[in-house]
Amino acid sequence: MTTLNFYINRVGKHLSAQQRGVLEKVKDELRELYGKPCIEA
């Protein structure tokens, strides 16, 4: 999760909305897998 957040923060402004959406979905899936609450923005 930390590496994913780092990647999104560093490359985020160069990602398309679709790519960013996929990465955000992956974060939600990881949170669900490890029992962490999803954070709604």
Rosetta blueprint (number, residue, H / E / L):
1 M L
2 T H
3 T H
4 L H
5 N H
6 F H
7 Y H
8 I H
9 N H
10 R H
11 V H
12 G H
13 K H
14 H H
15 L L
16 S L
17 A H
18 Q H
19 Q H
20 R H
21 G H
22 V H
23 L H
24 E H
25 K H
26 V H
27 K H
28 D H
29 E H
30 L H
31 R H
32 E H
33 L H
34 Y L
35 G L
36 K L
37 P L
38 C L
39 I L
40 E L
41 A L
